[in-house]
Amino acid sequence: MKKILSVVWIAIALFTFALGQPALAADTGNGAKIFSANCAACHMGGRNVIMADKTLKKEALGKYGMDSMEAIITQVTNGKNAMPSFKGRLNASQIEEVAGYVLEQAENGWS
């Protein structure tokens, strides 16, 4: 009985640590480079030169439902309205890194 209980506790500990990791862990340092080369022309400092109210600031991302990795990845991949699709220009990993960078900067106030 003690052996079974030990195995159960070990399994719980392993699952806790394994599931505690973020689902999408992006390299935001590389995301910054990709953002600078591909996005900064329209979004320098988290702004939006095309649609001024749709910035990359935390409040605007939340207001427009763009405050998650999944939403930003979809937007960058497929484009929408004035924003072009980056599918073909950036690979999935690069898009994930840009999304992580945008969320990180939004949290830090684009400082």
Helices and strands as residue ranges (DSSP letters): H 2-19, H 28-38, H 40-43, G 44-46, H 58-63, H 69-78, H 92-107
